[in-house]
Amino acid sequence: MHHKPNAVQSISDFIEQKRDLYIRVSDQIWNYAETRYEEHQSAELMASILEQEGFAVERSAGGIATAVVGSYGNGKPVIAILGEYDALSGLSQEKGKTHHAPVVDGGNGHGCGHNLLGSGMLAAAVAVKSFMEKHRLAGTIRYYGCPAEEGGGGKAVMARNGLFDDVDAALTWHPESINAMMTKTTLATCQVYFKFKGRSAHAGVSPHLGRGALDAVELMNVGANYLREHLIPEARLHYAVTNTGGTSPNVVQAEAEVLYKLRIPRSEMLADMYERVCNLARGAALMTGTELEIRFDSGSSELIMNRTLEKLMFDSFAQLGVPEFDEAEKTFASRIRDTLTGLDLNDSVPAGLENQHLSDRLEPYDSSGGLFPGSTDVGDVSWKAPTAQCMVACVALGTPFHTWQVVSQGATSIAHKGMLHAGKVVGATAAELLLRPELLAQAKEEHLKELGGREYKCPIPADVMPGPVKR
């Protein structure tokens, strides 16, 4: 009888052999801290390591300058492992500090741990390649270096440009403060700029000659706040004024701009919400006698869940256990927790972990689902192929993301342990899929059933290419 290889142990060993490489890559990307569609150094680092490891690499994949695809093997099944490496603006922070200390004032920082996300998935892809070589397995393992998850819809553009069309399953993870499966769906979203153009005038002598663009922005925002009552409770509407038209109150502002983010549970509902928000802007322009320019920025779809893949990933996770932290790491985590208010902490710490500083357990698998009110462009991939994600502890319990505390922890041994562990969980899951085609068939069947005949429609229009963060 043919002996089936132990995927979990084997993948774990392969990753351990190269752990220093993945830690170096992760810290290097943490240093680069490049924001959406500007991740040139991060993408090139990923591409060059993939080449060194024997992958066929496509740079500027799908016509996107900072997207990378590394492939090994040939034929079916095609297993996609999704990595990210974009940072956030304004979150610069020194590593390993328990107080706010920007490296560069107003600079970028990895406040969502994508330096870890991309590097952990690099580890998974390289380990699966080694596993395939060792056991002479057919199929293709593919690493996707995905830019601009933070508000740039990178995976949505990649999906629109056909990069996931032949994928049979997609796997990824996200750094967190707990160890768990991602079992909740997310909100479909889009971002849109509304720019108003008016006419400047002396606000004291001849205000009647001016047409206030900032007035239009304010009126639009007031309208949006009234609109909230008439949206479904799960919908979210946020805005940021990106141009107030200057700093002189004695000049009528001739131009002003606001960026809106719309979120709603199902992609099909987004068009109606979008139209209602556009009508608010049109009304504001009419009220103020200004001109309006609507510029679509980006978007992403909701997650299509796949319990078959999630259960498989959970089994791999359960076999591997969770990252183990030492006393020095626990002490550092306790000092990070001291910087957080009670409100930050109580929100995200599971029952039973309130008095700990780092998670030491795997949360039970809960397939009852529900809704997570955030958004991710992994959603767009999940429309194209069965997709599963896990969360691995890389930061102190209760650390809120998009904060300096995440940046500080993102290049420490705590984060490195979580990142390598995620590589093992995802790598083992991919290896199991290659060994067990019946599970992949089951996942694909479930995927079709979940879609219920709905076709993927990219939330970013065909003629729109999102760009870097506007500064």
KAPE-V833139 format. One record per residue. N is the residue number from 1. RES is the residue in one small letter. PHI is phi in whole degrees, -180 to 180 (none if undefined). OMEGA is omega as a letter, one per 20 degrees, with the letter a starting at -180 (none if undefined). NEAR is the number of other ideal C-beta (glycine too) atoms within 12 Angstrom. Layout:
n=N res=RES phi=PHI omega=OMEGA near=NEAR
n=N res=RES phi=PHI omega=OMEGA near=NEAR
//
This chain:
n=1 res=m phi=none omega=a near=3
n=2 res=h phi=-73 omega=a near=6
n=3 res=h phi=-83 omega=r near=7
n=4 res=k phi=-78 omega=a near=15
n=5 res=p phi=-64 omega=r near=24
n=6 res=n phi=-84 omega=a near=20
n=7 res=a phi=-62 omega=a near=39
n=8 res=v phi=-61 omega=a near=33
n=9 res=q phi=-65 omega=a near=20
n=10 res=s phi=-62 omega=r near=33
n=11 res=i phi=-62 omega=r near=45
n=12 res=s phi=-58 omega=r near=33
n=13 res=d phi=-64 omega=a near=23
n=14 res=f phi=-60 omega=a near=36
n=15 res=i phi=-69 omega=r near=42
n=16 res=e phi=-59 omega=a near=24
n=17 res=q phi=-61 omega=a near=19
n=18 res=k phi=-119 omega=a near=29
n=19 res=r phi=-57 omega=a near=28
n=20 res=d phi=-64 omega=r near=16
n=21 res=l phi=-62 omega=a near=29
n=22 res=y phi=-68 omega=r near=44
n=23 res=i phi=-66 omega=r near=31
n=24 res=r phi=-63 omega=r near=22
n=25 res=v phi=-62 omega=a near=43
n=26 res=s phi=-61 omega=a near=46
n=27 res=d phi=-68 omega=r near=28
n=28 res=q phi=-65 omega=r near=27
n=29 res=i phi=-69 omega=r near=44
n=30 res=w phi=-58 omega=r near=47
n=31 res=n phi=-67 omega=a near=28
n=32 res=y phi=-62 omega=r near=32
n=33 res=a phi=44 omega=a near=39
n=34 res=e phi=-96 omega=a near=39
n=35 res=t phi=-87 omega=a near=38
n=36 res=r phi=-46 omega=r near=41
n=37 res=y phi=61 omega=r near=34
n=38 res=e phi=-121 omega=a near=30
n=39 res=e phi=-84 omega=a near=41
n=40 res=h phi=-64 omega=a near=27
n=41 res=q phi=-71 omega=a near=23
n=42 res=s phi=-63 omega=a near=45
n=43 res=a phi=-64 omega=a near=41
n=44 res=e phi=-67 omega=r near=26
n=45 res=l phi=-61 omega=r near=36
n=46 res=m phi=-59 omega=a near=50
n=47 res=a phi=-60 omega=a near=35
n=48 res=s phi=-69 omega=r near=22
n=49 res=i phi=-67 omega=r near=35
n=50 res=l phi=-58 omega=r near=38
n=51 res=e phi=-63 omega=r near=21
n=52 res=q phi=-57 omega=a near=18
n=53 res=e phi=-89 omega=r near=31
n=54 res=g phi=88 omega=r near=20
n=55 res=f phi=-92 omega=r near=33
n=56 res=a phi=-82 omega=a near=22
n=57 res=v phi=-113 omega=r near=29
n=58 res=e phi=-111 omega=r near=26
n=59 res=r phi=-86 omega=a near=26
n=60 res=s phi=47 omega=a near=22
n=61 res=a phi=-61 omega=r near=34
n=62 res=g phi=63 omega=r near=29
n=63 res=g phi=77 omega=r near=17
n=64 res=i phi=-105 omega=a near=38
n=65 res=a phi=-53 omega=a near=28
n=66 res=t phi=-109 omega=r near=40
n=67 res=a phi=-100 omega=a near=48
n=68 res=v phi=-133 omega=r near=44
n=69 res=v phi=-128 omega=r near=39
n=70 res=g phi=-113 omega=a near=39
n=71 res=s phi=-120 omega=r near=33
n=72 res=y phi=-138 omega=r near=34
n=73 res=g phi=95 omega=r near=30
n=74 res=n phi=-154 omega=r near=16
n=75 res=g phi=75 omega=a near=17
n=76 res=k phi=-88 omega=i near=21
n=77 res=p phi=-78 omega=r near=36
n=78 res=v phi=-104 omega=r near=35
n=79 res=i phi=-105 omega=a near=52
n=80 res=a phi=-98 omega=r near=47
n=81 res=i phi=-115 omega=a near=55
n=82 res=l phi=-99 omega=r near=52
n=83 res=g phi=-116 omega=r near=54
n=84 res=e phi=-134 omega=r near=50
n=85 res=y phi=-156 omega=r near=53
n=86 res=d phi=-92 omega=a near=47
n=87 res=a phi=-103 omega=r near=47
n=88 res=l phi=-119 omega=a near=35
n=89 res=s phi=-80 omega=r near=29
n=90 res=g phi=79 omega=a near=25
n=91 res=l phi=-115 omega=r near=36
n=92 res=s phi=-55 omega=a near=28
n=93 res=q phi=-162 omega=r near=38
n=94 res=e phi=-69 omega=a near=24
n=95 res=k phi=-81 omega=r near=31
n=96 res=g phi=69 omega=r near=26
n=97 res=k phi=-103 omega=r near=24
n=98 res=t phi=-105 omega=r near=25
n=99 res=h phi=-140 omega=a near=15
n=100 res=h phi=-70 omega=a near=20
n=101 res=a phi=-148 omega=a near=21
n=102 res=p phi=-61 omega=r near=22
n=103 res=v phi=-72 omega=r near=24
n=104 res=v phi=-131 omega=r near=17
n=105 res=d phi=-58 omega=r near=13
n=106 res=g phi=75 omega=a near=14
n=107 res=g phi=-76 omega=a near=26
n=108 res=n phi=-86 omega=r near=38
n=109 res=g phi=-156 omega=r near=45
n=110 res=h phi=-83 omega=a near=53
n=111 res=g phi=-80 omega=r near=36
n=112 res=c phi=-127 omega=r near=41
n=113 res=g phi=72 omega=a near=51
n=114 res=h phi=-72 omega=r near=53
n=115 res=n phi=-62 omega=r near=51
n=116 res=l phi=-76 omega=a near=52
n=117 res=l phi=-57 omega=a near=53
n=118 res=g phi=-67 omega=a near=56
n=119 res=s phi=-73 omega=r near=51
n=120 res=g phi=-62 omega=r near=51
n=121 res=m phi=-77 omega=r near=57
n=122 res=l phi=-62 omega=r near=54
n=123 res=a phi=-58 omega=a near=50
n=124 res=a phi=-62 omega=a near=51
n=125 res=a phi=-64 omega=a near=50
n=126 res=v phi=-65 omega=r near=42
n=127 res=a phi=-66 omega=r near=45
n=128 res=v phi=-66 omega=r near=48
n=129 res=k phi=-59 omega=r near=39
n=130 res=s phi=-60 omega=r near=33
n=131 res=f phi=-64 omega=r near=39
n=132 res=m phi=-64 omega=r near=37
n=133 res=e phi=-63 omega=a near=22
n=134 res=k phi=-63 omega=a near=19
n=135 res=h phi=-106 omega=r near=24
n=136 res=r phi=49 omega=a near=11
n=137 res=l phi=-91 omega=r near=32
n=138 res=a phi=-81 omega=r near=19
n=139 res=g phi=120 omega=a near=34
n=140 res=t phi=-130 omega=r near=32
n=141 res=i phi=-108 omega=a near=50
n=142 res=r phi=-132 omega=r near=45
n=143 res=y phi=-97 omega=r near=53
n=144 res=y phi=-106 omega=r near=53
n=145 res=g phi=-87 omega=a near=53
n=146 res=c phi=-102 omega=r near=50
n=147 res=p phi=-81 omega=r near=50
n=148 res=a phi=56 omega=r near=44
n=149 res=e phi=-68 omega=a near=47
n=150 res=e phi=-76 omega=r near=46
n=151 res=g phi=75 omega=a near=41
n=152 res=g phi=-109 omega=r near=45
n=153 res=g phi=57 omega=a near=45
n=154 res=g phi=-53 omega=a near=51
n=155 res=k phi=-71 omega=r near=52
n=156 res=a phi=-65 omega=r near=51
n=157 res=v phi=-66 omega=r near=41
n=158 res=m phi=-62 omega=r near=45
n=159 res=a phi=-67 omega=r near=40
n=160 res=r phi=-60 omega=a near=36
n=161 res=n phi=-89 omega=r near=26
n=162 res=g phi=86 omega=a near=18
n=163 res=l phi=-71 omega=a near=37
n=164 res=f phi=-111 omega=a near=38
n=165 res=d phi=-60 omega=a near=18
n=166 res=d phi=-106 omega=a near=22
n=167 res=v phi=-78 omega=r near=40
n=168 res=d phi=-95 omega=r near=33
n=169 res=a phi=-159 omega=r near=48
n=170 res=a phi=-128 omega=a near=51
n=171 res=l phi=-132 omega=r near=54
n=172 res=t phi=-161 omega=r near=51
n=173 res=w phi=-151 omega=r near=49
n=174 res=h phi=-144 omega=r near=44
n=175 res=p phi=-59 omega=a near=47
n=176 res=e phi=-151 omega=r near=43
n=177 res=s phi=-104 omega=r near=44
n=178 res=i phi=-127 omega=r near=36
n=179 res=n phi=-108 omega=a near=41
n=180 res=a phi=-166 omega=r near=34
n=181 res=m phi=-91 omega=r near=39
n=182 res=m phi=-85 omega=a near=42
n=183 res=t phi=-119 omega=a near=29
n=184 res=k phi=-106 omega=r near=25
n=185 res=t phi=-76 omega=a near=34
n=186 res=t phi=-124 omega=a near=36
n=187 res=l phi=-97 omega=r near=36
n=188 res=a phi=-71 omega=a near=45
n=189 res=t phi=-147 omega=r near=44
n=190 res=c phi=-149 omega=r near=45
n=191 res=q phi=-118 omega=a near=42
n=192 res=v phi=-140 omega=r near=41
n=193 res=y phi=-91 omega=r near=33
n=194 res=f phi=-119 omega=a near=45
n=195 res=k phi=-114 omega=a near=33
n=196 res=f phi=-109 omega=r near=42
n=197 res=k phi=-120 omega=a near=26
n=198 res=g phi=-122 omega=a near=33
n=199 res=r phi=-142 omega=a near=26
n=200 res=s phi=-79 omega=r near=25
n=201 res=a phi=-163 omega=r near=21
n=202 res=h phi=-72 omega=a near=16
n=203 res=a phi=-69 omega=r near=22
n=204 res=g phi=-92 omega=a near=14
n=205 res=v phi=-80 omega=a near=12
n=206 res=s phi=-138 omega=a near=15
n=207 res=p phi=-62 omega=a near=20
n=208 res=h phi=-66 omega=r near=14
n=209 res=l phi=-86 omega=a near=18
n=210 res=g phi=-87 omega=r near=27
n=211 res=r phi=-131 omega=a near=31
n=212 res=g phi=-80 omega=r near=35
n=213 res=a phi=-69 omega=r near=40
n=214 res=l phi=-67 omega=r near=36
n=215 res=d phi=-57 omega=a near=31
n=216 res=a phi=-63 omega=r near=43
n=217 res=v phi=-60 omega=a near=40
n=218 res=e phi=-65 omega=r near=27
n=219 res=l phi=-66 omega=r near=30
n=220 res=m phi=-61 omega=a near=43
n=221 res=n phi=-66 omega=r near=29
n=222 res=v phi=-62 omega=r near=19
n=223 res=g phi=-59 omega=a near=31
n=224 res=a phi=-63 omega=a near=35
n=225 res=n phi=-71 omega=r near=18
n=226 res=y phi=-76 omega=a near=17
n=227 res=l phi=-65 omega=a near=28
n=228 res=r phi=-50 omega=a near=22
n=229 res=e phi=-59 omega=a near=12
n=230 res=h phi=-106 omega=r near=17
n=231 res=l phi=-104 omega=r near=25
n=232 res=i phi=-64 omega=a near=19
n=233 res=p phi=-57 omega=a near=12
n=234 res=e phi=-76 omega=a near=21
n=235 res=a phi=-71 omega=r near=31
n=236 res=r phi=-132 omega=a near=29
n=237 res=l phi=-138 omega=r near=34
n=238 res=h phi=-130 omega=r near=26
n=239 res=y phi=-147 omega=r near=29
n=240 res=a phi=-136 omega=r near=23
n=241 res=v phi=-80 omega=a near=25
n=242 res=t phi=-95 omega=r near=24
n=243 res=n phi=-152 omega=a near=26
n=244 res=t phi=-90 omega=r near=24
n=245 res=g phi=89 omega=r near=33
n=246 res=g phi=122 omega=a near=19
n=247 res=t phi=-121 omega=a near=10
n=248 res=s phi=-108 omega=a near=16
n=249 res=p phi=-69 omega=a near=15
n=250 res=n phi=-91 omega=r near=16
n=251 res=v phi=-120 omega=r near=26
n=252 res=v phi=-69 omega=a near=32
n=253 res=q phi=-69 omega=a near=34
n=254 res=a phi=-84 omega=r near=30
n=255 res=e phi=-148 omega=r near=31
n=256 res=a phi=-158 omega=a near=39
n=257 res=e phi=-147 omega=r near=34
n=258 res=v phi=-134 omega=r near=41
n=259 res=l phi=-107 omega=a near=31
n=260 res=y phi=-106 omega=r near=40
n=261 res=k phi=-121 omega=a near=33
n=262 res=l phi=-112 omega=r near=41
n=263 res=r phi=-136 omega=a near=38
n=264 res=i phi=-159 omega=a near=36
n=265 res=p phi=-59 omega=a near=31
n=266 res=r phi=-124 omega=a near=30
n=267 res=s phi=-50 omega=a near=38
n=268 res=e phi=-64 omega=a near=19
n=269 res=m phi=-84 omega=a near=25
n=270 res=l phi=-68 omega=a near=37
n=271 res=a phi=-60 omega=a near=20
n=272 res=d phi=-67 omega=r near=21
n=273 res=m phi=-64 omega=r near=37
n=274 res=y phi=-59 omega=a near=34
n=275 res=e phi=-64 omega=a near=18
n=276 res=r phi=-66 omega=r near=27
n=277 res=v phi=-70 omega=r near=42
n=278 res=c phi=-61 omega=r near=29
n=279 res=n phi=-67 omega=r near=21
n=280 res=l phi=-60 omega=a near=37
n=281 res=a phi=-65 omega=r near=40
n=282 res=r phi=-62 omega=r near=24
n=283 res=g phi=-63 omega=a near=24
n=284 res=a phi=-65 omega=r near=36
n=285 res=a phi=-66 omega=r near=31
n=286 res=l phi=-62 omega=a near=20
n=287 res=m phi=-65 omega=a near=23
n=288 res=t phi=-108 omega=a near=30
n=289 res=g phi=67 omega=r near=22
n=290 res=t phi=-108 omega=r near=37
n=291 res=e phi=-96 omega=a near=23
n=292 res=l phi=-119 omega=r near=34
n=293 res=e phi=-124 omega=r near=23
n=294 res=i phi=-104 omega=r near=30
n=295 res=r phi=-125 omega=r near=26
n=296 res=f phi=-69 omega=a near=30
n=297 res=d phi=-102 omega=a near=40
n=298 res=s phi=-162 omega=r near=43
n=299 res=g phi=-174 omega=r near=44
n=300 res=s phi=-152 omega=a near=47
n=301 res=s phi=-93 omega=r near=44
n=302 res=e phi=-74 omega=r near=42
n=303 res=l phi=-77 omega=r near=42
n=304 res=i phi=-98 omega=a near=36
n=305 res=m phi=-80 omega=r near=36
n=306 res=n phi=-138 omega=a near=43
n=307 res=r phi=-66 omega=r near=30
n=308 res=t phi=-59 omega=a near=32
n=309 res=l phi=-68 omega=a near=46
n=310 res=e phi=-61 omega=a near=37
n=311 res=k phi=-64 omega=r near=27
n=312 res=l phi=-63 omega=a near=40
n=313 res=m phi=-66 omega=r near=49
n=314 res=f phi=-62 omega=r near=32
n=315 res=d phi=-61 omega=r near=26
n=316 res=s phi=-61 omega=a near=44
n=317 res=f phi=-62 omega=a near=42
n=318 res=a phi=-61 omega=r near=24
n=319 res=q phi=-67 omega=a near=24
n=320 res=l phi=-78 omega=a near=35
n=321 res=g phi=79 omega=a near=21
n=322 res=v phi=-124 omega=r near=30
n=323 res=p phi=-59 omega=r near=38
n=324 res=e phi=-108 omega=a near=21
n=325 res=f phi=-112 omega=a near=33
n=326 res=d phi=-93 omega=a near=17
n=327 res=e phi=-62 omega=a near=12
n=328 res=a phi=-62 omega=r near=16
n=329 res=e phi=-67 omega=r near=30
n=330 res=k phi=-66 omega=r near=24
n=331 res=t phi=-65 omega=r near=19
n=332 res=f phi=-61 omega=r near=30
n=333 res=a phi=-61 omega=r near=41
n=334 res=s phi=-66 omega=r near=25
n=335 res=r phi=-72 omega=r near=23
n=336 res=i phi=-65 omega=a near=40
n=337 res=r phi=-62 omega=r near=33
n=338 res=d phi=-64 omega=a near=20
n=339 res=t phi=-85 omega=a near=27
n=340 res=l phi=-100 omega=r near=30
n=341 res=t phi=-80 omega=r near=14
n=342 res=g phi=-54 omega=a near=12
n=343 res=l phi=-62 omega=r near=11
n=344 res=d phi=-60 omega=a near=25
n=345 res=l phi=-73 omega=a near=28
n=346 res=n phi=-67 omega=a near=17
n=347 res=d phi=-66 omega=a near=17
n=348 res=s phi=-120 omega=a near=28
n=349 res=v phi=-93 omega=a near=30
n=350 res=p phi=-65 omega=r near=26
n=351 res=a phi=-55 omega=r near=13
n=352 res=g phi=97 omega=a near=14
n=353 res=l phi=-111 omega=a near=28
n=354 res=e phi=-57 omega=a near=17
n=355 res=n phi=-97 omega=r near=15
n=356 res=q phi=-107 omega=a near=24
n=357 res=h phi=-103 omega=r near=33
n=358 res=l phi=-134 omega=a near=42
n=359 res=s phi=-68 omega=r near=39
n=360 res=d phi=-124 omega=a near=25
n=361 res=r phi=-146 omega=r near=22
n=362 res=l phi=-99 omega=r near=31
n=363 res=e phi=-67 omega=a near=29
n=364 res=p phi=-60 omega=r near=18
n=365 res=y phi=-76 omega=a near=24
n=366 res=d phi=-125 omega=a near=19
n=367 res=s phi=-92 omega=a near=20
n=368 res=s phi=-72 omega=r near=13
n=369 res=g phi=78 omega=a near=21
n=370 res=g phi=111 omega=a near=16
n=371 res=l phi=-124 omega=r near=25
n=372 res=f phi=-98 omega=a near=28
n=373 res=p phi=-77 omega=r near=21
n=374 res=g phi=-94 omega=r near=29
n=375 res=s phi=-138 omega=r near=40
n=376 res=t phi=-150 omega=r near=43
n=377 res=d phi=-78 omega=r near=50
n=378 res=v phi=-61 omega=r near=48
n=379 res=g phi=-53 omega=a near=43
n=380 res=d phi=-66 omega=r near=44
n=381 res=v phi=-67 omega=a near=46
n=382 res=s phi=-67 omega=r near=44
n=383 res=w phi=-77 omega=a near=40
n=384 res=k phi=-88 omega=a near=38
n=385 res=a phi=-158 omega=r near=41
n=386 res=p phi=-55 omega=a near=44
n=387 res=t phi=-137 omega=r near=50
n=388 res=a phi=-140 omega=a near=50
n=389 res=q phi=-140 omega=r near=45
n=390 res=c phi=-120 omega=r near=49
n=391 res=m phi=-123 omega=a near=42
n=392 res=v phi=-127 omega=a near=47
n=393 res=a phi=-65 omega=r near=49
n=394 res=c phi=-130 omega=a near=52
n=395 res=v phi=-140 omega=r near=51
n=396 res=a phi=-58 omega=r near=44
n=397 res=l phi=-54 omega=r near=38
n=398 res=g phi=82 omega=r near=37
n=399 res=t phi=-66 omega=r near=46
n=400 res=p phi=-75 omega=a near=28
n=401 res=f phi=-83 omega=a near=33
n=402 res=h phi=62 omega=r near=24
n=403 res=t phi=-135 omega=r near=30
n=404 res=w phi=-65 omega=a near=34
n=405 res=q phi=-63 omega=r near=45
n=406 res=v phi=-68 omega=r near=43
n=407 res=v phi=-60 omega=a near=45
n=408 res=s phi=-59 omega=a near=38
n=409 res=q phi=-82 omega=a near=52
n=410 res=g phi=-70 omega=r near=48
n=411 res=a phi=-125 omega=r near=36
n=412 res=t phi=-101 omega=r near=42
n=413 res=s phi=-64 omega=r near=28
n=414 res=i phi=-61 omega=a near=43
n=415 res=a phi=-65 omega=a near=49
n=416 res=h phi=-61 omega=r near=40
n=417 res=k phi=-63 omega=r near=37
n=418 res=g phi=-64 omega=a near=49
n=419 res=m phi=-62 omega=r near=51
n=420 res=l phi=-66 omega=r near=43
n=421 res=h phi=-65 omega=r near=44
n=422 res=a phi=-62 omega=r near=54
n=423 res=g phi=-57 omega=a near=52
n=424 res=k phi=-68 omega=a near=45
n=425 res=v phi=-62 omega=a near=53
n=426 res=v phi=-70 omega=r near=55
n=427 res=g phi=-61 omega=r near=51
n=428 res=a phi=-64 omega=r near=42
n=429 res=t phi=-64 omega=r near=54
n=430 res=a phi=-63 omega=r near=57
n=431 res=a phi=-62 omega=r near=48
n=432 res=e phi=-61 omega=r near=41
n=433 res=l phi=-64 omega=r near=47
n=434 res=l phi=-70 omega=a near=41
n=435 res=l phi=-84 omega=a near=32
n=436 res=r phi=-127 omega=a near=26
n=437 res=p phi=-58 omega=a near=20
n=438 res=e phi=-66 omega=r near=15
n=439 res=l phi=-69 omega=r near=34
n=440 res=l phi=-64 omega=r near=34
n=441 res=a phi=-61 omega=r near=20
n=442 res=q phi=-66 omega=r near=22
n=443 res=a phi=-63 omega=a near=39
n=444 res=k phi=-70 omega=r near=29
n=445 res=e phi=-64 omega=r near=18
n=446 res=e phi=-63 omega=a near=29
n=447 res=h phi=-60 omega=r near=33
n=448 res=l phi=-62 omega=a near=20
n=449 res=k phi=-66 omega=r near=18
n=450 res=e phi=-64 omega=r near=26
n=451 res=l phi=-68 omega=r near=25
n=452 res=g phi=56 omega=r near=13
n=453 res=g phi=85 omega=r near=8
n=454 res=r phi=-75 omega=r near=17
n=455 res=e phi=-95 omega=r near=13
n=456 res=y phi=-70 omega=r near=29
n=457 res=k phi=-126 omega=a near=23
n=458 res=c phi=-61 omega=a near=38
n=459 res=p phi=-72 omega=r near=43
n=460 res=i phi=-101 omega=a near=38
n=461 res=p phi=-54 omega=a near=23
n=462 res=a phi=-58 omega=a near=13
n=463 res=d phi=-95 omega=a near=10
n=464 res=v phi=-108 omega=r near=24
n=465 res=m phi=-119 omega=r near=29
n=466 res=p phi=-58 omega=a near=43
n=467 res=g phi=-123 omega=r near=28
n=468 res=p phi=-62 omega=r near=27
n=469 res=v phi=-58 omega=r near=27
n=470 res=k phi=-78 omega=a near=23
n=471 res=r phi=-114 omega=none near=14
//
